């Protein structure tokens, strides 16, 4: 069935059918009802291909995440999809693997496909690819992190600094003073904000940050485990650790068990991100929960708004400290053979 068949069945012109189906132009209610009834009776569906050829846009949203299988990213994706579905938008998903070169290839492909907009958890590599999208008139919204030099673009972020500050204050309230911070590369994610918040929270309470307790790990499971195990072995005096992500938290728990360190008797653990296994751990882990699904929903809403209404500053969503059983008073951390 074609638009001409619908026009003949409704007794109107092709232009009238086009106005009704596109929702543009002035058409009487009676005519609109007649056209819609004819289209339904004939089983007519507008051609997305034809529409994209005319507008030079696919009508879709490009979505870039580091790892689609990652629990945090999966929740974020679910938020984007749910919101896009309510707006009758389709989503093209791809994963960068936190590789700047792969990310640039994805951005270029989305530009060639003429997507209407892109939502991305960027790698923070070369900003040239993102500027290229902007020059093509493709809207971009960043989520979770923003590339350096592009701070003026729309973004939705979690309150990384506030989350770490709350975690450190909680541990200090339990008597901990030798608190370690295990996080990723400063150029990725909110690691820079988390590290700065960790330092400033200690300093505000009269403590000098111990550089030996501030450890970074490359973004892989093996590197995270090596960093955690090395930290526990080199600093047996530490009493607590804040891991800046669920992969780092998993590494810290595994390394502690391998070294026969009891949680929380020997070391208290706080992890950024509330993933399903955190509550199933023995003991269940205290976490800083970042609102992954809400980040996806808000980023999609922001992308689909009129450009004039987009905020100049990032939208920052709150984090929440979920207290469970992986933290205890520092007095419970003493163990024979370990210097405190």
C-alpha positions as CSV (number, residue, x, y, z in Angstrom):
1,X,0.0,0.0,0.0
2,X,1.2,3.5,-0.8
3,X,0.2,7.0,0.2
4,X,-1.8,7.3,-3.1
5,X,-3.9,4.3,-2.1
6,X,-4.7,5.9,1.2
7,X,-5.6,9.2,-0.5
8,X,-8.0,7.4,-3.0
9,X,-9.7,5.5,-0.2
10,X,-10.2,8.6,1.9
11,X,-11.2,10.8,-1.0
12,X,-8.5,13.4,-0.4
13,X,-5.3,14.5,-2.1
14,X,-1.9,13.0,-1.4
15,X,-0.7,16.2,0.2
16,X,-3.6,16.0,2.7
17,X,-2.6,12.5,3.7
18,X,1.0,13.5,4.1
19,X,-0.1,16.4,6.5
20,X,-2.2,14.0,8.5
21,X,0.4,11.3,8.8
22,X,3.3,13.7,9.6
23,X,1.2,15.7,12.0
24,X,2.1,19.0,10.2
25,X,-0.1,21.5,8.6
26,X,-3.8,22.4,9.1
27,X,-6.4,19.6,8.5
28,X,-10.0,19.4,9.8
29,X,-10.8,16.9,12.5
30,X,-13.2,15.1,10.2
31,X,-10.6,14.8,7.4
32,X,-8.0,13.6,9.8
33,X,-10.3,10.9,11.1
34,X,-11.1,9.8,7.6
35,X,-7.5,9.6,6.5
36,X,-6.5,7.7,9.7
37,X,-9.4,5.2,9.2
38,X,-8.4,4.6,5.6
39,X,-4.7,4.1,6.5
40,X,-5.7,1.6,9.3
41,X,-8.1,-0.3,7.0
42,X,-5.5,-0.6,4.3
43,X,-2.7,-1.5,6.8
44,X,-0.6,1.4,5.5
45,X,2.6,2.3,7.4
46,X,4.8,5.4,6.5
47,X,8.2,4.5,5.0
48,X,11.0,5.3,7.4
49,X,13.4,4.9,4.6
50,X,11.6,7.4,2.4
51,X,11.3,9.8,5.3
52,X,15.1,9.6,6.0
53,X,15.9,10.1,2.3
54,X,13.9,13.2,2.3
55,X,15.2,14.7,5.6
56,X,18.7,13.2,5.4
57,X,18.1,12.0,9.0
58,X,17.5,8.4,10.2
59,X,15.4,9.6,13.1
60,X,17.4,7.5,15.5
61,X,19.7,8.1,18.5
62,X,23.2,6.8,18.6
63,X,24.2,5.4,22.0
64,X,27.9,4.8,23.0
65,X,28.9,3.0,26.2
66,X,32.3,1.5,27.2
67,X,30.9,-2.1,27.7
68,X,27.2,-3.1,27.1
69,X,27.6,-6.1,29.4
70,X,28.8,-4.1,32.3
71,X,26.1,-4.0,35.0
72,X,26.2,-0.2,35.4
73,X,26.2,0.4,31.6
74,X,23.3,-2.1,31.2
75,X,21.2,-0.2,33.7
76,X,22.1,3.1,31.9
77,X,21.2,1.6,28.5
78,X,17.8,0.5,30.0
79,X,17.1,4.0,31.1
80,X,17.9,5.4,27.6
81,X,15.8,2.7,25.8
82,X,12.8,3.3,28.1
83,X,12.7,7.0,27.5
84,X,13.4,6.7,23.8
85,X,10.5,4.2,23.4
86,X,8.1,6.7,24.9
87,X,9.2,9.2,22.3
88,X,9.0,6.7,19.4
89,X,12.7,6.9,18.8
90,X,14.9,4.0,17.9
91,X,18.4,3.6,19.4
92,X,21.6,2.4,17.7
93,X,23.9,0.9,20.4
94,X,27.7,0.4,20.2
95,X,30.5,-0.1,22.7
96,X,33.9,1.6,22.7
97,X,35.7,-0.7,25.1
98,X,37.2,2.5,26.5
99,X,39.4,2.7,23.4
100,X,39.6,6.2,21.9
101,X,40.3,4.9,18.4
102,X,37.2,2.6,18.5
103,X,35.1,5.5,19.9
104,X,36.2,7.8,17.0
105,X,35.2,5.1,14.5
106,X,31.7,4.8,16.1
107,X,31.2,8.5,16.1
108,X,32.2,8.7,12.5
109,X,29.8,5.8,11.6
110,X,26.9,7.6,13.5
111,X,27.7,10.7,11.5
112,X,27.5,8.8,8.2
113,X,24.2,7.3,9.3
114,X,22.9,10.8,10.0
115,X,21.5,10.0,13.4
116,X,19.5,12.8,15.0
117,X,21.6,12.8,18.2
118,X,24.2,10.9,20.2
119,X,24.3,10.0,23.9
120,X,27.7,8.8,25.0
121,X,29.8,7.8,28.0
122,X,32.9,9.1,26.3
123,X,36.5,7.7,26.6
124,X,37.8,11.3,27.0
125,X,40.0,11.0,24.0
126,X,40.4,13.5,21.2
127,X,37.6,16.0,21.3
128,X,37.8,16.4,17.5
129,X,35.3,13.7,16.7
130,X,32.7,15.3,19.0
131,X,33.3,18.7,17.5
132,X,32.8,17.1,14.1
133,X,29.3,15.9,15.1
134,X,28.4,19.4,16.3
135,X,29.4,20.9,13.0
136,X,27.1,18.4,11.2
137,X,24.3,19.6,13.5
138,X,24.0,16.4,15.4
139,X,23.0,16.9,19.0
140,X,25.3,15.3,21.7
141,X,24.7,14.6,25.3
142,X,27.4,13.2,27.5
143,X,26.6,10.9,30.5
144,X,28.8,10.0,33.5
145,X,31.8,11.9,32.2
146,X,32.8,14.8,29.9
147,X,35.8,15.1,27.6
148,X,38.3,17.8,28.5
149,X,37.7,20.9,26.5
150,X,34.0,20.1,25.9
151,X,32.6,21.2,29.3
152,X,30.1,23.5,27.5
153,X,28.2,20.6,25.9
154,X,25.1,19.1,27.6
155,X,25.9,16.4,30.1
156,X,24.2,14.4,32.9
157,X,26.6,13.3,35.7
158,X,26.5,11.5,39.0
159,X,27.7,13.4,42.1
160,X,31.0,11.5,42.2
161,X,32.6,13.9,44.7
162,X,29.7,13.9,47.0
163,X,29.5,10.1,47.0
164,X,33.2,9.7,47.9
165,X,33.0,12.4,50.5
166,X,30.1,10.6,52.2
167,X,32.0,7.3,52.2
168,X,35.2,8.8,53.7
169,X,33.2,10.6,56.4
170,X,31.4,7.4,57.2
171,X,34.7,5.5,57.6
172,X,36.3,8.2,59.7
173,X,33.2,8.1,61.9
174,X,34.0,4.5,62.5
175,X,37.5,5.5,63.6
176,X,39.4,4.8,60.4
177,X,42.4,7.1,59.6
178,X,44.6,4.9,57.3
179,X,42.0,4.7,54.4
180,X,43.2,3.6,51.0
181,X,41.7,4.8,47.7
182,X,41.8,2.5,44.7
183,X,40.6,4.0,41.4
184,X,41.1,4.1,37.7
185,X,43.1,6.4,35.4
186,X,42.5,10.1,36.1
187,X,41.5,10.6,32.5
188,X,38.6,8.1,32.6
189,X,35.2,8.5,34.2
190,X,34.8,10.4,37.4
191,X,38.1,9.2,38.8
192,X,39.6,12.7,38.9
193,X,36.6,14.0,40.8
194,X,36.6,11.0,43.2
195,X,40.4,11.4,43.9
196,X,40.1,15.1,44.5
197,X,37.1,14.6,46.9
198,X,39.0,11.9,48.8
199,X,42.0,14.2,49.3
200,X,39.9,17.2,50.3
201,X,37.8,15.3,52.8
202,X,40.9,14.0,54.6
203,X,42.5,17.5,54.6
204,X,39.3,19.2,55.9
205,X,39.5,16.9,58.9
206,X,43.2,17.6,59.6
207,X,44.7,14.5,57.9
208,X,47.5,14.6,55.3
209,X,46.7,12.2,52.4
210,X,49.1,9.3,52.4
211,X,50.4,9.0,48.8
212,X,51.1,5.3,49.4
213,X,47.4,4.7,50.0
214,X,46.3,6.4,46.8
215,X,46.6,3.7,44.0
216,X,45.5,3.8,40.4
217,X,44.7,0.7,38.2
218,X,44.3,0.3,34.5
219,X,40.8,-0.6,33.3
220,X,41.1,-4.4,33.2
221,X,40.2,-7.2,35.8
222,X,43.8,-8.4,36.0
223,X,45.2,-4.9,36.5
224,X,42.6,-4.1,39.1
225,X,43.4,-7.3,41.0
226,X,47.2,-6.7,40.8
227,X,46.7,-3.2,42.2
228,X,44.5,-4.3,45.1
229,X,46.8,-7.2,46.0
230,X,49.9,-5.0,45.9
231,X,48.2,-2.4,48.0
232,X,47.2,-4.9,50.8
233,X,50.7,-6.4,50.7
234,X,52.7,-3.2,50.7
235,X,50.5,-1.4,53.4
236,X,49.4,-3.9,56.0
237,X,48.6,-0.9,58.2
238,X,45.6,0.2,56.2
239,X,42.3,-0.3,57.9
240,X,39.8,0.6,55.1
241,X,39.6,1.0,51.4
242,X,37.3,2.9,49.0
243,X,37.2,1.3,45.6
244,X,36.2,3.7,42.8
245,X,34.0,1.3,40.8
246,X,32.5,-2.2,41.0
247,X,35.4,-3.8,39.0
248,X,37.9,-2.4,41.5
249,X,35.7,-3.4,44.4
250,X,35.5,-7.0,43.1
251,X,39.3,-7.0,42.8
252,X,39.7,-5.7,46.4
253,X,37.3,-8.4,47.8
254,X,39.1,-11.2,45.8
255,X,42.6,-9.9,46.8
256,X,41.5,-9.7,50.5
257,X,40.3,-13.2,50.5
258,X,43.4,-14.5,48.8
259,X,45.5,-12.9,51.5
260,X,43.2,-14.2,54.2
261,X,42.1,-10.7,55.2
262,X,38.7,-10.7,56.9
263,X,36.0,-8.1,55.9
264,X,35.4,-6.0,58.0
265,X,37.5,-7.5,60.8
266,X,40.8,-6.8,59.1
267,X,39.8,-4.3,56.4
268,X,36.6,-2.3,55.8
269,X,35.5,-2.0,52.2
270,X,33.3,0.6,50.4
271,X,32.6,0.3,46.7
272,X,31.4,2.9,44.2
273,X,28.4,1.4,42.3
274,X,25.6,-0.8,43.6
275,X,25.7,-3.9,41.4
276,X,23.6,-7.1,42.2
277,X,26.6,-9.1,43.5
278,X,27.5,-6.4,46.0
279,X,24.4,-7.2,48.2
280,X,25.0,-11.0,47.7
281,X,28.6,-10.9,48.9
282,X,29.6,-12.3,52.3
283,X,29.4,-9.9,54.0
284,X,27.2,-7.6,51.8
285,X,29.2,-4.6,50.6
286,X,28.6,-1.0,51.6
287,X,28.4,1.0,48.4
288,X,28.1,4.4,47.0
289,X,25.1,4.0,44.6
290,X,25.2,5.9,41.4
291,X,21.8,6.3,39.6
292,X,22.6,4.5,36.4
293,X,19.1,4.1,35.1
294,X,18.2,7.7,36.0
295,X,21.3,8.9,34.2
296,X,20.1,7.2,31.0
297,X,16.6,8.5,31.3
298,X,17.7,12.1,32.0
299,X,20.3,12.0,29.2
300,X,17.7,10.9,26.7
301,X,15.2,13.5,27.9
302,X,17.9,16.1,27.5
303,X,18.8,15.0,24.0
304,X,15.2,15.1,22.8
305,X,14.5,18.6,24.2
306,X,14.7,21.8,22.0
307,X,18.3,22.9,22.0
308,X,17.4,26.3,23.4
309,X,16.2,24.6,26.6
310,X,19.4,22.6,27.3
311,X,21.3,23.7,30.4
312,X,24.7,25.2,30.0
313,X,25.9,23.4,33.1
314,X,25.8,19.6,33.6
315,X,22.8,18.1,35.3
316,X,24.2,16.4,38.4
317,X,22.2,13.6,40.0
318,X,22.7,12.6,43.6
319,X,24.5,9.5,44.8
320,X,23.6,7.5,48.0
321,X,25.6,5.6,50.5
322,X,24.1,2.2,51.1
323,X,25.4,1.0,54.4
324,X,25.7,-2.8,54.7
325,X,28.0,-5.1,56.6
326,X,31.5,-4.6,55.0
327,X,32.5,-1.8,57.3
328,X,33.2,-1.9,61.0
329,X,34.9,0.1,63.7
330,X,38.6,0.5,63.4
331,X,39.1,-1.3,66.8
332,X,37.8,-4.5,65.1
333,X,40.5,-4.3,62.5
334,X,43.4,-5.3,64.9
335,X,44.7,-8.7,64.1
336,X,47.8,-10.5,65.5
337,X,50.8,-9.9,63.2
338,X,49.4,-6.8,61.6
339,X,50.7,-3.4,62.7
340,X,48.1,-0.7,63.2
